């Protein structure tokens, strides 16, 4: 039942009750008072704000459990919330006062409106639950420097509502795949997944994130194959770092379509052949690095673009 319909029904009951009275001797007692309380309770219980706050707390507790929260370096607020689910006597802290939780209001005493999770270098492990990617206000996630193996991006495929996420930073973890990332919302601007445990061909799902501004996938020697031609479709990209991967082949000519690109890092890859003339079309480029000191790295030649 939608909130609007529930309110209409409760309002009808309330109006009907006001017209009825119960005779108790000389005292006429109206029953509208208890029904009005019921009406207000129904409105509060069904309000989107109340539901969102409950969903946020539940999503974070599930994530805490899946990411082995009992071993986190800092877990104030999280620990108490997880324990209270089995022991009601445990006193909970306001959601916005939990370690690493940032809310839109900026007030620690609030219990809704989580816009950022900053838990870098905090001994997280295990996995990110899909529910995290359905939090209604979440814009930024920074879990750099942990031991997360599964980012739970499949949640973007299965959840009815997606978080309005703008930035995902998962550098220096143990990810082996990014399955589901192609279904991330259009709001995603930053994806940092350097220094992980990828093994296999370049994950082409990343090339479907058309609104990305910054993509870092450096220091992933397990990534092989070639740079997809579809890289040219990331027309909003300003930063692309694929350094220290095992990519082979030539730099695709389609890279010249990235007219907003300012930073291009291809150090110590196994790329070969001539530098494409299309690099001259990168009119915004300010930094280009294709150095190679490893004998196993590819050999490239040709004139540098006129930056």
Order of alpha helices (4+ residues) and beta strands (2+ residues): alpha-beta-beta-alpha-alpha-alpha-beta-beta-beta-beta-beta-alpha-beta-beta-beta-beta-beta-beta-beta-beta-beta-beta-beta-beta
